Amino acid sequence: MNRYPLWKYITVAIALVLGFIYTLPNFFGESPAVQVSSAKATLKVDQKTLARVEDILKTAGVGHEGIQLDVNGVKTRFANTDTQLKAKDILERAFNPDPSDPQYVVALNLLSASPSWLTAMNALPMYLGLDLRGGVHFLLQVDMKGALTKRLDSISADLRTVMRDKNIRHAGVSREGDRLVVRFRDAETRDRARNAIADTQPDLTVAEQGDGSDLKLVATLKPQAQQKIGEFAIKQNITTLHNRINELGVAEPVIQQQGADRIVVQLPGVQDTAKAKDILGRTATLEIRMVDDTPGALEAALAGNPPFGTEVYTERGGQPLLVKKQVVLTGDRLTDAQPGFDGQTSEPAVHLTLDSAGARIFKDVTRDNVGKRMAILLIEKGKGEVVTAPVIRSEIGGGRVQISGRMTTVEANDTALLLRAGSLAAPMDIVEERTIGPSLGADNIKKGFHSTMWGFAAIAVFMILYYQMFGLVSVLALASNLLFLVAILSLLQATLTLPGIAAIALTLGMAIDANVLINERIREELRNGMPPQAAIAEGYERAFGTILDSNITTLIAGLALLIFGSGPVRGFAVVHCLGILTSIFSSVVVSRALVNVIYGRRKKLTKVAIGQVWKPETVAVDGQK
């Protein structure tokens, strides 16, 4: 009656073992580390960089406890923070001999101290939020006016192109504040221009002004277009910030929109506020220029006498390149960049998509410069890098551009990422900055751990005293619930915050309710005279419906918090919902398995240790009891 089939016992055993394995990494703590990553768009961190780090530390006599290469850079562990700081200074001087032009980002970091066999199983500790680990919090204000100005400047260039293509004479196109003004000398030309603008620029509202020989068309962006530009600026900036924060090696940064024009950035574990501000505040622009391949021009430039209107940049691989100063296109015209393959040669390539104005400009440029090289540059802090410099094979129209030749699949992916999210769509200012020290985070962890531990201990004492053996089973089921919850959070690589710890403590209090219902139901069946084996089976069967109903209603409330909440509320809701699901399994399946192991094989079971069972007294009939 009270026996599980073998597969159920095996399932429970496997679940407990896996729960223990994936919970274990949280007890090993973290090791101080130093991360070396690239500060340049075209500079790669690879095995050569790892070997260089090893050689530098070995020469300096600085020992380490492990070194690894991942997508973010080279990470080296150290025994203590003193060695970590010493190694950072040594690597900083070696990798960035010119502080004014850093080639690499050398940042302090924290890595999990879990054994390699656990890491190989993808058993990693939970991420700790800003309130538990310490770090920096920034609130960034996106300059929406700057984004609109940038867009208007781009549209003004489009209007000049439209006028030239339609052969419409005008007296100048200028931007005055948040509007574009096109001047004409006669009304007929102005009417033709208005129709042309209406056909090619649906985002503009155009009005006529002026009289006599000073006739104007005044164009402003429609409200819907302004909103769309703002939304794009926020989205693009968040994507770019994600790419930049990878340089700092932050395990689980929080980057999210707040309100209409602000972005919240939280970097747990980062204490170097100055470096974080420097990386977040960088402004980069994408430019397409023509390469000057005139014989002898590059040699003259390298000798200090560059031809008029040219500059020297460095290609990937370190080769100098002479590039014209005139900008053909900017990154504003680029709508998408995706890695792929050349349809003819099957070589890795990057496929670009330009907007309508960019497509027209690019078609004209490629038609006039077949056989010449075109450089795509990333300009940052007044210094440029050549991302790639392909040869123009033929005229390219339609707004779809392919860059291929001499690149690997990895380089194609990297180039596409750089072109797609290499620069900020709008300037940003830091309006709020907070630094939370690691000591405060450690104190929060200590208090949260103690609150959970003492809450668990109080529940355990009460249950064992009140329900005896069944109380002990309930406590073991509750412990397995905590084990499953922490394991799932670790497996999902969730971020644990103070509200999350509060949700764990609350989950423990709620999870024991199911076992109380089961125990009381078994007591009730015993009071009604049912044999112990039947009472146990009936107690679990009849209590399950009540347990399921109560947990579903609580889960609905938790899902509402998860859907409509934000920030700390969502963190609480995630742990709360997961805790409800694990509690159903542990309180019903795990506890039943334990009870079956203890009592299930006893054929003549006369009593069970479930505390005092109060039976109603029998009523006297005909003088007999």
C-alpha positions in Angstrom: 0.0 0.0 0.0 2.8 2.4 0.9 5.4 1.4 -1.5 6.7 3.4 -4.5 7.8 1.5 -7.7 11.6 1.4 -8.0 11.7 4.1 -10.7 10.2 6.7 -8.3 12.8 6.0 -5.7 15.5 6.3 -8.3 14.0 9.6 -9.6 13.9 11.1 -6.1 17.5 9.9 -5.4 18.8 11.4 -8.7 17.0 14.7 -8.0 18.6 14.9 -4.6 22.1 14.1 -5.9 21.7 16.7 -8.8 20.4 19.2 -6.3 23.4 18.7 -4.1 25.9 19.0 -6.9 24.4 22.2 -8.3 24.0 23.7 -4.9 27.6 22.9 -3.9 29.4 25.7 -5.9 27.7 28.4 -3.8 29.8 27.3 -0.8 33.2 27.7 -2.3 33.1 31.5 -2.6 35.1 33.5 -5.1 38.8 34.1 -5.9 40.3 37.5 -6.7 41.2 37.7 -10.4 42.5 40.1 -13.1 40.9 40.2 -16.5 42.7 41.4 -19.7 40.3 42.3 -22.5 40.6 44.4 -25.7 40.0 48.1 -25.6 40.2 48.4 -29.4 37.6 47.3 -31.9 40.1 45.6 -34.1 42.4 44.1 -31.4 41.7 40.4 -30.6 42.4 38.6 -27.3 43.5 35.1 -28.1 45.9 32.3 -27.1 48.9 34.6 -27.8 47.5 37.1 -25.3 47.1 34.3 -22.7 50.7 33.2 -23.2 51.9 36.8 -22.9 50.0 37.2 -19.6 51.7 34.1 -18.3 55.2 35.2 -19.4 54.7 38.7 -17.8 53.6 37.2 -14.4 56.3 34.6 -14.5 59.0 37.2 -15.2 57.7 39.4 -12.4 57.7 36.4 -10.0 53.9 36.7 -9.3 52.3 33.3 -8.8 48.7 32.6 -9.9 46.2 29.8 -9.2 44.9 29.3 -12.8 44.5 31.2 -16.0 41.8 30.8 -18.7 40.6 32.4 -21.9 36.9 33.0 -22.6 34.8 35.3 -24.8 35.4 38.3 -22.5 39.2 38.0 -22.3 42.0 36.3 -20.3 41.2 35.8 -16.7 43.9 34.9 -14.0 43.1 33.8 -10.5 45.2 34.8 -7.4 45.4 33.6 -3.9 44.6 37.0 -2.3 43.7 40.6 -3.0 47.3 41.8 -2.4 48.6 39.6 -5.2 45.7 40.5 -7.4 46.4 44.3 -7.1 50.2 43.7 -7.7 49.4 41.6 -10.8 47.0 44.3 -12.1 49.7 47.0 -11.9 52.2 44.8 -13.6 49.9 43.8 -16.4 48.6 47.4 -16.8 52.2 48.7 -17.4 53.0 45.8 -19.8 49.9 46.0 -21.9 49.4 49.7 -21.9 52.8 51.4 -22.1 51.0 54.6 -23.2 48.3 55.5 -20.6 46.8 58.1 -22.9 46.1 55.4 -25.6 45.2 52.2 -23.8 45.2 49.1 -26.1 43.7 46.7 -23.4 41.4 46.9 -20.4 43.0 45.4 -17.3 40.3 45.1 -14.7 39.9 43.6 -11.3 37.4 40.7 -11.2 36.1 37.9 -9.0 35.8 34.3 -10.3 34.1 31.3 -8.8 36.5 29.2 -6.6 34.6 26.0 -7.5 36.7 22.9 -8.3 37.2 22.3 -12.0 35.1 19.1 -12.0 32.1 21.1 -10.9 32.7 23.8 -13.5 33.0 21.1 -16.2 29.5 20.0 -15.3 28.3 23.6 -15.7 27.7 23.7 -11.9 28.2 27.4 -11.2 27.2 29.5 -8.2 24.4 32.0 -8.3 25.2 35.5 -9.3 25.0 38.0 -6.5 23.2 41.3 -7.0 24.6 44.7 -6.2 23.2 44.7 -2.7 25.0 41.5 -1.8 28.3 41.7 -3.7 28.9 45.4 -3.8 29.7 47.4 -7.0 28.6 50.5 -8.8 25.2 51.8 -9.8 24.8 54.4 -12.6 21.7 56.2 -13.8 22.3 57.5 -17.4 20.3 60.2 -19.1 20.0 59.7 -22.8 20.2 63.0 -24.8 17.1 62.6 -26.8 17.5 66.2 -28.2 20.9 65.2 -29.4 19.5 62.1 -31.1 16.9 64.2 -32.9 19.5 66.7 -33.9 21.6 63.9 -35.3 18.7 62.6 -37.3 17.8 66.1 -38.7 21.4 66.6 -39.8 21.1 63.3 -41.6 17.8 64.2 -43.2 19.2 67.6 -44.4 21.8 65.6 -46.4 19.0 63.5 -47.8 17.1 66.6 -48.9 20.1 67.9 -50.8 20.4 64.5 -52.6 16.7 64.6 -53.4 16.9 68.1 -54.9 19.9 67.1 -57.0 18.3 63.9 -58.2 15.1 65.7 -59.1 17.0 68.7 -60.6 15.3 71.1 -58.3 17.2 74.4 -57.8 17.2 75.7 -54.2 19.0 78.5 -52.3 20.2 76.3 -49.4 19.2 73.6 -46.9 19.8 74.4 -43.2 18.8 73.2 -39.8 17.4 75.8 -37.5 16.8 74.3 -34.1 14.5 71.4 -34.4 13.4 72.2 -38.0 14.8 72.1 -41.5 14.5 75.1 -43.7 14.8 74.9 -47.5 14.9 78.2 -49.4 13.7 78.9 -52.9 13.4 81.9 -55.3 10.1 81.0 -57.0 6.8 79.3 -55.9 6.8 76.8 -58.8 10.1 75.3 -57.7 9.0 75.3 -54.1 5.9 73.3 -55.1 7.9 70.8 -57.0 10.3 70.4 -54.0 7.4 70.0 -51.6 6.0 67.1 -53.6 9.4 65.5 -53.9 10.0 65.7 -50.1 6.5 64.3 -49.4 7.3 61.3 -51.6 10.8 60.6 -50.1 10.5 61.7 -46.5 7.2 60.4 -45.0 8.5 61.3 -41.4 8.4 65.0 -42.1 5.7 67.5 -41.8 6.2 70.3 -44.4 4.8 73.9 -44.3 5.3 76.8 -46.6 6.6 80.2 -45.4 7.9 83.5 -46.8 6.9 85.6 -49.7 8.5 87.3 -52.7 11.9 86.0 -53.6 12.4 84.6 -50.1 10.3 81.5 -50.2 10.8 78.6 -47.7 9.8 75.1 -46.9 9.9 74.4 -43.2 10.1 70.7 -42.3 9.7 69.2 -38.8 9.6 65.6 -37.7 6.2 64.1 -36.9 5.6 63.1 -33.3 5.5 59.4 -34.2 8.9 59.7 -35.9 10.4 61.5 -32.9 9.1 58.7 -30.6 10.5 56.1 -32.9 13.9 57.8 -33.0 13.9 58.0 -29.2 13.0 54.3 -28.8 15.8 53.3 -31.3 18.3 55.5 -29.4 17.5 53.8 -26.1 17.6 50.3 -27.6 20.9 50.9 -29.5 22.6 52.4 -26.5 21.6 49.5 -24.3 23.0 47.1 -26.8 26.3 49.1 -27.1 26.6 49.3 -23.3 26.2 45.5 -23.0 29.2 45.1 -25.5 31.3 47.6 -23.6 30.6 46.1 -20.1 32.0 42.8 -21.3 35.4 44.5 -21.2 35.0 44.8 -17.4 34.2 41.1 -16.9 31.1 41.8 -14.9 29.3 38.5 -14.3 25.7 39.6 -14.4 25.3 43.3 -15.2 21.9 44.9 -15.0 21.2 47.2 -17.9 17.6 48.3 -18.4 15.5 51.2 -19.4 13.9 53.4 -16.8 11.3 55.8 -17.9 11.3 57.4 -21.3 14.9 58.5 -21.6 17.0 56.9 -18.8 19.1 53.7 -18.5 20.0 52.0 -15.3 23.4 50.3 -15.2 24.4 48.1 -12.2 27.8 46.4 -12.1 28.1 44.0 -9.2 31.6 43.3 -8.1 33.1 46.4 -9.8 34.9 48.8 -7.4 36.9 50.8 -9.9 34.3 53.5 -10.6 36.6 55.6 -12.7 37.3 52.9 -15.2 33.6 51.9 -15.3 32.7 55.6 -16.0 35.3 55.8 -18.7 34.1 52.7 -20.5 30.4 53.6 -20.3 31.0 57.2 -21.4 32.9 56.4 -24.5 31.5 57.8 -27.7 32.3 56.1 -31.0 31.1 56.8 -34.6 31.3 54.7 -37.7 32.6 56.2 -40.9 33.1 55.0 -44.5 35.9 56.7 -46.4 37.9 56.1 -49.5 41.5 54.8 -49.4 44.2 56.9 -51.1 46.2 54.4 -53.2 48.2 57.0 -55.1 51.7 55.6 -55.7 54.1 57.1 -53.2 51.4 58.8 -51.1 51.6 56.4 -48.2 55.4 56.6 -48.0 55.2 60.4 -48.0 52.6 60.3 -45.2 54.7 58.0 -43.1 57.7 60.3 -43.7 55.6 63.1 -42.1 54.3 64.8 -45.3 50.8 63.4 -45.9 48.9 64.6 -49.1 46.3 67.2 -48.5 43.0 65.8 -47.1 44.4 62.4 -46.0 45.2 60.7 -42.7 47.1 57.6 -41.8 45.3 54.8 -39.9 46.2 51.2 -39.0 44.6 48.1 -40.6 43.9 44.9 -38.8 47.2 43.2 -38.7 49.2 46.4 -38.1 49.6 47.6 -41.7 49.4 51.4 -42.2 46.6 52.7 -44.5 46.2 56.2 -46.1 42.6 57.3 -45.9 40.9 60.4 -47.2 39.4 62.7 -44.6 36.2 63.1 -46.6 33.4 61.0 -45.0 31.3 59.1 -47.6 28.8 57.6 -45.2 28.3 57.4 -41.4 26.9 54.7 -39.2 23.6 56.5 -39.1 22.9 55.1 -42.6 23.5 51.5 -41.5 20.3 49.7 -40.4 21.7 46.2 -40.0 24.9 44.1 -40.3 24.8 40.3 -40.2 27.6 37.7 -40.7 27.1 35.3 -43.5 28.9 33.8 -46.6 29.7 35.0 -50.1 27.3 33.4 -52.5 30.0 32.8 -55.1 33.1 31.8 -53.2 31.4 30.6 -49.9 33.9 32.7 -48.0 32.9 34.3 -44.7 31.3 37.7 -45.3 29.4 40.5 -43.6 26.1 41.6 -45.1 25.2 45.3 -44.6 21.8 46.9 -45.0 21.6 50.7 -45.7 18.7 53.1 -45.5 17.3 54.6 -48.7 19.5 57.7 -48.6 22.6 55.6 -47.8 21.8 53.2 -50.6 21.7 56.1 -53.1 25.0 57.6 -51.8 26.7 54.2 -51.8 25.6 53.4 -55.3 27.1 56.7 -56.6 30.4 56.2 -54.7 30.9 52.6 -55.8 30.0 53.4 -59.4 32.7 56.1 -59.5 35.4 54.1 -57.6 35.4 50.5 -59.0 38.7 48.8 -58.3 39.5 51.1 -55.4 39.6 50.4 -51.7 37.0 51.7 -49.2 37.8 51.9 -45.5 35.2 51.3 -42.7 36.5 53.1 -39.6 35.5 53.2 -36.0 36.3 56.7 -34.6 36.7 56.9 -30.8 38.2 59.7 -28.6 39.4 61.3 -31.8 41.3 58.2 -32.8 40.2 55.9 -35.6 40.6 52.2 -36.3 40.1 50.5 -39.7 37.6 47.7 -39.1 38.0 46.5 -42.7 39.1 47.9 -46.1 37.6 45.9 -49.0 38.1 46.5 -52.7 35.0 47.8 -54.6 34.5 45.2 -57.3 31.4 46.7 -59.0 28.6 49.2 -58.6 26.5 48.3 -55.5 22.9 49.4 -55.5 19.7 48.4 -53.6 21.1 49.2 -50.1 22.5 45.7 -49.5 26.3 45.6 -49.3 28.6 42.6 -48.9 32.1 42.8 -47.3 34.2 39.7 -47.9 37.7 38.5 -48.5 40.6 37.6 -46.1 38.4 37.1 -43.1 37.5 34.1 -40.9 34.0 33.2 -39.7 34.9 34.6 -36.2 36.2 37.9 -37.8 33.0 38.2 -39.8 30.9 37.8 -36.6 33.1 40.3 -34.8 33.0 42.8 -37.7 29.2 42.5 -37.9 28.9 43.2 -34.2 31.2 46.2 -34.4 29.2 47.7 -37.3 25.9 46.9 -35.8 26.5 48.2 -32.3 29.9 50.0 -32.3 28.7 53.4 -31.3 26.0 55.1 -29.2 22.9 56.3 -31.1 22.7 59.3 -28.7 25.0 60.9 -26.1 24.5 60.1 -22.5 25.2 61.8 -19.2 25.6 60.2 -15.8 23.0 61.8 -13.5 23.3 59.5 -10.5 26.2 57.4 -9.2 26.3 55.1 -6.2 29.1 52.8 -5.0 28.3 49.9 -2.6 31.3 48.5 -0.8 31.9 44.7 -0.6 31.9 44.9 3.2 28.2 46.1 3.2 27.4 43.3 0.7 29.0 40.7 2.9 27.1 42.0 5.9 23.8 41.7 3.9 24.7 38.1 3.0 25.5 37.3 6.6 22.2 38.7 7.9 20.2 37.0 5.1 21.9 33.7 5.7 21.3 33.9 9.5 17.6 34.8 9.0 17.0 31.8 6.8 19.0 29.5 9.1 17.3 30.5 12.3 13.9 30.4 10.5 14.6 26.9 9.3 15.8 25.8 12.8 12.7 27.2 14.5 10.5 25.3 12.0 12.5 22.1 12.5 12.3 22.2 16.3 8.5 22.8 16.3 7.8 20.1 13.7 9.9 17.4 15.4 8.4 18.1 18.8 4.8 18.2 17.5 4.9 15.5 14.9 7.8 13.3 16.1 9.0 11.0 13.2 6.6 12.6 10.7 7.9 15.9 11.8 11.5 14.8 11.1 10.4 13.6 7.6 8.8 17.0 7.1 12.0 18.7 8.0 14.0 16.5 5.6 11.5 17.3 2.9 11.9 21.0 3.7 15.7 20.7 3.5 15.3 19.0 0.1 13.1 21.9 -1.0 15.8 24.4 -0.1 18.3 22.2 -1.9 16.2 22.1 -5.1 15.5 25.8 -5.0 19.2 26.9 -4.7 20.2 24.3 -7.3 17.7 25.6 -9.8 18.7 29.2 -9.2 22.3 28.2 -9.7 21.5 26.2 -12.8 19.6 29.1 -14.3 22.4 31.5 -13.3 19.9 33.7 -11.6 20.9 36.8 -9.8 20.3 36.6 -6.0 19.5 39.9 -4.2 18.2 40.8 -0.8 14.5 40.4 -1.9 15.5 37.0 -3.3 16.8 35.9 0.2 13.5 37.2 1.7 11.6 35.1 -0.8 13.7 32.0 0.2 12.8 32.6 3.8 9.1 33.0 3.0 9.2 29.9 0.8 10.4 27.8 3.8 7.5 29.1 5.9 4.9 28.4 3.2 6.4 25.0 2.1 6.0 23.5 5.6 2.2 24.2 5.3 1.8 21.3 2.9 3.4 18.8 5.4 1.2 20.2 8.2 -1.8 19.4 6.0 -0.6 15.9 5.3 0.2 15.2 8.9 -3.0 16.5 10.2 -4.9 14.5 7.6 -3.2 11.3 8.7 -4.0 12.1 12.3 -7.7 12.6 11.4 -7.8 9.2 9.6 -6.2 7.6 12.7 -8.8 9.2 14.9 -11.5 7.7 12.7 -10.1 4.3 13.5 -8.4 3.6 10.2 -5.3 1.3 10.3 -1.9 3.2 10.2 -0.9 2.0 6.7 -4.3 3.0 5.2 -4.2 6.3 7.2 -0.9 7.2 5.7 -2.0 6.5 2.1 -5.4 8.2 2.6 -3.7 11.2 4.3 -1.4 11.9 1.3 -4.1 11.2 -1.3 -6.7 13.5 0.3 -4.3 16.3 1.3 -2.8 16.6 -2.2 -5.9 18.4 -3.7 -5.8 21.0 -1.0 -2.1 21.5 -1.3 -2.4 21.9 -5.1 -5.2 24.4 -4.8 -3.4 26.6 -2.3 -0.1 26.5 -4.2 -1.8 27.4 -7.5 -3.5 30.5 -6.0 -0.2 31.6 -4.5 1.5 31.0 -7.8 -1.0 33.2 -9.6 -0.1 36.1 -7.2 3.6 35.4 -7.8 3.2 35.4 -11.6 1.4 38.7 -11.3 4.4 40.2 -9.5 6.7 38.7 -12.1 4.7 40.1 -15.1 3.9 43.5 -13.7 6.8 44.1 -11.3 10.2 45.4 -12.0 13.6 45.5 -10.3 13.6 44.0 -6.7 9.9 43.0 -7.1 10.8 40.7 -10.1 13.7 39.3 -8.2 11.4 38.4 -5.3 8.8 37.0 -7.7 11.2 34.7 -9.5 12.5 33.0 -6.3 8.9 32.9 -5.0 7.5 31.1 -8.0 10.3 28.6 -8.2 10.0 27.9 -4.5 6.3 27.1 -4.9 7.1 24.6 -7.6 9.9 22.9 -5.7 7.8 22.8 -2.5 5.0 20.8 -4.2 7.6 18.1 -5.3 9.5 18.0 -2.0 6.4 18.1 0.4 4.5 15.4 -1.5 6.9 13.2 -3.5 10.1 13.4 -1.4 8.3 13.2 2.0 6.1 10.3 0.8 9.2 8.4 -0.4 10.8 8.8 3.0 7.7 7.7 4.8 7.4 4.7 2.5 11.0 3.7 3.3 10.4 4.0 7.1 6.9 2.4 7.3 6.0 0.9 4.0 7.5 -2.6 4.4 5.9 -3.2 7.8 3.0 -5.6 7.3 1.7 -5.4 10.8 2.0 -1.8 11.6 0.1 -1.0 14.7 1.1 2.6 15.4 3.1 5.5 13.9 5.1 8.3 15.5 3.0 11.3 14.5 2.5 12.9 17.9 -0.6 12.7 20.2 -3.7 11.5 18.3 -6.8 12.7 20.2 -9.5 10.1 19.9 -13.1 11.0 20.8 -14.4 9.2 23.9 -17.0 6.4 23.3 -20.6 7.2 24.4 -22.1 4.9 27.2 -25.1 2.8 26.0 -27.2 0.7 28.5 -24.8 1.3 31.2 -21.9 0.0 29.2 -19.0 1.9 27.6 
